[in-house]
Amino acid sequence: MATKGKATAAPANNTKLEANRRRRLERTVKAQPNNEQAAIALKETRGHKRKKPNSPYWSHTMIREAKLFKEFTGNMDLNIFSSIDAVRGNARLHLSRKDWSQIKLPEGKVDFTLGARLNRGRVN
């Protein structure tokens, strides 16, 4: 079994990203000797070139929970999703509840079919 020589071995102190970038730039400089930008970039291959992607603040579960809190309590405090236990607990203690005397509940027989739920409040 053949072993890789030093020319093709991965550099020990470079990351894979930097090594691949250097390889691509060397190939470009060889194919385009008059390309000054590629030659300058080849000299300055050290350093991080890519920004770390941002993780979204709102996940699907957070959206669902926020909608539930809003529906049942009337408001939504973002501190409920805090990673700090004291802040999260304080936000849960101070949730205001809906005034159920102001909400008109259905009277008599209530139809729970899907069609009735979709057409809630609308006349066909």
C-alpha positions in Angstrom: 0.0 0.0 0.0 1.4 3.4 -1.0 1.9 6.1 1.5 1.4 9.8 0.8 4.5 11.9 0.4 5.1 15.1 2.3 3.8 17.2 -0.7 0.3 15.7 -0.6 0.0 15.1 3.2 -2.4 17.5 5.0 -0.6 20.3 6.8 -0.6 19.8 10.6 -1.3 23.3 11.7 -3.8 24.3 9.0 -7.4 23.5 9.1 -9.1 21.7 6.2 -10.8 24.9 5.0 -7.5 26.8 4.8 -5.7 23.9 3.1 -8.4 23.5 0.5 -8.4 27.3 -0.1 -4.7 27.3 -0.6 -4.9 24.4 -3.0 -7.6 26.2 -5.1 -5.6 29.4 -5.1 -2.4 27.6 -6.2 -4.3 26.0 -9.1 -5.7 29.4 -10.1 -2.3 31.1 -10.0 -0.8 28.3 -12.1 -3.6 28.6 -14.7 -3.6 32.4 -14.6 -0.1 33.7 -14.0 -1.2 37.4 -14.5 -3.9 37.2 -11.9 -2.6 39.6 -9.2 -5.6 39.1 -6.9 -5.0 35.4 -6.7 -1.3 35.9 -6.0 -2.1 38.3 -3.2 -4.8 36.0 -1.8 -2.3 33.1 -1.8 0.1 35.1 0.4 -2.8 35.9 2.9 -4.4 32.5 3.3 -4.3 32.6 7.1 -7.4 33.9 8.9 -11.0 33.1 9.1 -12.9 34.0 5.9 -16.4 32.8 6.7 -18.8 34.3 9.3 -20.4 31.8 11.6 -24.1 31.4 10.7 -26.6 32.8 13.2 -29.0 30.4 14.8 -32.6 31.6 14.7 -34.0 32.9 17.9 -37.5 31.5 17.4 -37.7 27.7 17.0 -40.9 25.9 16.1 -41.6 24.8 19.7 -41.0 28.4 21.0 -43.5 29.7 18.5 -46.1 27.1 19.5 -45.6 27.8 23.2 -45.7 31.6 22.7 -49.1 31.2 20.9 -50.4 29.1 23.7 -49.3 31.6 26.4 -50.9 34.4 24.3 -54.2 32.5 23.9 -54.6 31.5 27.5 -53.1 34.4 29.4 -53.6 37.3 27.0 -50.0 38.4 26.8 -46.6 36.9 26.1 -43.4 37.8 28.0 -40.2 36.8 26.2 -38.5 36.2 29.5 -40.4 33.0 29.8 -37.8 31.5 27.3 -34.8 32.8 29.3 -32.1 30.4 30.1 -31.8 31.9 33.6 -34.1 30.1 36.1 -34.8 33.2 38.2 -35.8 35.4 35.2 -37.9 32.6 33.8 -39.7 31.9 37.1 -40.4 35.6 37.6 -41.9 36.0 34.2 -44.2 33.0 34.8 -45.3 34.4 38.2 -46.4 37.7 36.6 -48.5 36.4 33.8 -51.8 38.2 33.7 -54.8 36.0 33.2 -57.7 36.7 30.9 -60.8 38.2 32.4 -63.2 35.3 31.5 -66.2 37.4 32.5 -65.6 39.6 29.4 -65.3 36.6 27.0 -68.5 35.3 25.4 -68.5 31.5 25.7 -70.7 29.4 23.4 -74.1 28.5 24.9 -76.2 25.4 24.3 -75.0 22.6 22.1 -71.5 23.2 20.7 -70.5 21.7 17.4 -66.9 20.5 17.5 -66.6 19.2 13.9 -63.8 20.4 11.7 -66.1 22.3 9.5 -67.6 24.2 12.5 -64.1 25.0 13.7 -63.0 26.3 10.3 -66.1 28.5 9.9 -66.1 29.8 13.5 -67.7 33.1 13.6 -68.5 33.1 9.8 -71.8 32.5 8.2 -71.9 30.3 5.1 
